[in-house]
Amino acid sequence: MVWLYPFYLMYRYSYQISVHWSKSILYILYMDTVGFYCLSIPGSDRYNRMKHRFLQEQIDATFVPVLAETDSRLHGLQGPSAASVAFGHLDMMKEFLKSGKEYGVFCEDDVHLRRGILTYIPELVMKFKRHNLEILLMGYLFPKQIRKIMFYYDTSFEGEFNTPIDENIVMFRHIDRLWGAQMYMIDRKKATYFLETYTEDYYLRTKIDSSMKPFSADYLFTKDGVRAAIYPMMGVEESYSINHPVQNIYHLESHKENYSEERYV
């Protein structure tokens, strides 16, 4: 049977070429339909780090500036705030709609990008369409790793997480208690909905009506719609301390469990 070995090598080589070209064609087809957007303060250390990361991954990302405190939409609100960040996300969506792209990937300026992230985009877009998704969460906070197709079981989530809907890149339904808007993808229809729904008037009403969803990116843009999340993440939050003891531990543990220099830049 030794005489069959050359034929086996020919088959294996041709199969690898076929897979390579299939991925290359999908990449070409889908990359013109997807734009990347990052919310940051121009010239800041975070801005410069994200610029470097996107350039390293050969991504021409659009950077949208964080709101100034003088922005009229904030109505005098001073300092960093959830409202300021939420309006910044909406500004990214405005830029996305201007671009003519079909899908937008949105992130804040404190995430490590998955190495080779562009090679995953065709598969993610196809699965987004296949499952009629409106929101695909690509970066979030969770101090565990998903080690199998089933989501890593944690009793605090009462088993509500583990409904995976795809293979290869693990894609799973997620509930409201999965926090973070580090990175997500939406389409034009959903961006238009967000811009028409979560307006300045909505923000003002939340200040007097506690029954409304808080004006925060995490509440508004990652949970309002048909949604799923993926693992491994495409964006993992940097490791740094925040001024809240419980949240600080959660953020740090999430980074420790999910980041590796081999996978992320």
Secondary structure, 3 states (H helix, E strand, C coil): CHHHHHHHHHHHHHHHHHHHHHHHHHHHHHHCCEEEEEEECCCCHHHHHHHHHHHHCCCCCEEEECCCCCCHHHCCCCCCCHHHHHHHHHHHHHHHHHHCCCEEEEEECCEEEECCHHHHHHHHHHHHHHCCCCEEEEEEECCCCCCCCCCCCCHHHCCCCCCEEECCCEEECCCCCCEEEEEEEEEHHHHHHHHHHCCHHHHHHHCCCCCCCCCCHHHHCCCCCCEEEEECCCEEECCCCCCCHHHHHHHHHHHHHHCCCCCEC
